[in-house]
Amino acid sequence: MTALPDFAPALPEIVLLIAGMVYLLFGVLRDEDSTQVLSWATIAIMAVAGVMIYRASGATATTFGGLFLVNSFTTYAKLLTLLGAGLTLVMVNSWAHTAGTARFEIPILVLFSTVGMLLMISANDLIALYVGLELQSLSLYVLAAVHRNDLRATEAGVKYFVLGALASGLLLYGASLVYGFAGTTTFAGLAEATKGGADNIGVLIGIVFVISGLAFKVSAVPFHMWTPDVYEGAPTPITAFFSVAPKIAGLALFLRVLYGPFGPMLAQWQQVIEAIAILSMAWGAIAAIAQRNVKRLMAYSSIGNLGYALVGLASGTMEGARGLLFFMLIYILMNVGTFACILSMRVNGKPVEDISALSGLSKTRPLTALALAALMFSMSGIPPLAGFWGKFYIFMAGVNAGLYTLSVVGVLSSAVAAFYYLRIIKVMYFDEPAPALETPDTSTSILIGAASIAMLLLFIVPSPIANSAAVAAKSLFPG
Amino acid sequence: MIVASLAFYLFAFMAVIGALNVIFQRNPVHSVLWLIFTFFNAAGLFVLLGAEFVAMILVVVYVGAVAVLFLFVVMMLDINIVVMREGFLRYMPIGALIGVVLLVELALVFGGWAISPEASGLRTTPIVAGVSNTQALGAVLYTKYAYLFQVSGVILLVAMIGAIVLTHRRRAGPRRQTIENQVNRSAADTLEIVKVQTGRGVSL
């Protein structure tokens, strides 16, 4: 007889999974009209899981034979993921209300992919990492193509699926090389195996492949090709979900994998991450300039922001991890606010996505324009808004770790990126008014308002979040 | 021993022949059939290794389900090889470059290969005596790796939801039998009794 594993550390995930299955039954029986009920129910169960995770914070535990790990870092990253997923579900809800075409499977797929992200964050073994990642990705592929009668959506779905499968293949190839040379898949065992520094070419090539696979999942250059097309083709609230939750989970996984089992090989993987970070920052800034479609613009913006986050990762220090975690919170809020604005871009009942549709917004919808302007200022990192602290912590960590090139490229590309963020403000405030946008519904307005106010508040008092990010970062470095 | 060696070379040779044919066949249906042939030979290799459970699973799952599924897909989709070959020359240089890079990496990897001293001993007796394959796999799959097993189940559930979301459509045409409605039908709803007066008829 084997004793049952301890379920307590994984209880939030188990609750979410069971809820997902119950919702699925409910949706199948109730059919069409259950999308709204189910999205609220999903938000509610995510909130419950969030509270459960928060109440268990501070404890470090492993379960399921060491495959699953909970500590301060996973608590922070999971809460962030749930926040991102929950906020985008609010958008799904109001979109379902206006579009009238939503299917009840959408909130359920969002729920399952969120569970996948939580499992990724908690993974303490290469196989556990892979199954979590695959649960997340598979749900995302379906979500991208959920508008199956729309040509762009199906193209996005197919592209995402094929490239995603390729990335999974790269990751698995890397993982198998690592397993072949280190003889174990557990993170603890790998940390032991790589301890003496690394002269082992097999493990090194394995790590490079694992990094490539993960870089694809967070859409870092040169693995970003799918991003603009998928962002453009998927329905807006789904795009918002793509731009926040998987990024957090992916970066958290990057931190876990590179700082944990491969921590001793810092000198080797640091160069790879540096190269990816420089390319992402530069390309995210330059390629966005030519974009006319708001969603494509946001795709390049998220690629650029990923690059900044990778600077924190490349530093390999506790300070860098803290900067990354703090930056990601601000990134979620900025993106959710901006996508809520994009969601409210509707003229005569039809969504519009061209930047020119925003012209003269300050005269037709002054409050939305003000909020969007605040978000854009924050994205470009101009004080007095929270985006400034996000970049500040990251670049400080980069400088303190001696990564001067990286920090200089970062500051330069964020200056280039400021051009297109500020152009949106210019279009809104100084151009001739375009046809007025429709009034956004209550929950969307609340999201826009709350996000822009949070930008201001977090600039004034960043310390509570920065402190919890510091606690989370600390648990990445045991001993 | 000689029989085992002969069997190994037979299966290995046939597997390589099969794999080459999968790539070089012009007709995709033939490729799939060669793929099935390759699977059978791989199963034979597994039997020689003493992994009879994996061998049977390979035949049941890969030959029985996956390859037959491929066959269906290939036969139903009208794949035009000429159109597919069009982009081939254009992308060949970059493809070849990536191939060469991967090959060099593999060579480097094998250069750094070190076999632990116990490995060769373990290879001769892969299984603990008295424990069958199925028993050994089951013992770890449902205890040590129960978590992974369960999450894989959830992944399959998501795959199923995805397939239904992306393909299932409600047709307006067909009339379905609803037993509930049939049972609840009463004479009062459907029959009307009219007294017909002589010579006047009824208006319907």
Interface residues (C-beta under 8 A of the other chain):
Chain A: T2 P5 L17 M21 L24 F64 G65 L67 F68 R103 E105 I108 L109 F112 S113 V115 L119 I127 A128 V131 G132 E134 L135 L138 S139 Y141 V142 A145 V146 R148 G157 L177 F181 G183 N200 I201 G202 I205
Chain B: E105 L108 V109 G111 G112 W113 S116 T143 K144 Y145 A146 Y147 L148 V151 S152 V154 I155 L157 V158 A159 I161 G162 I164 V165 L166
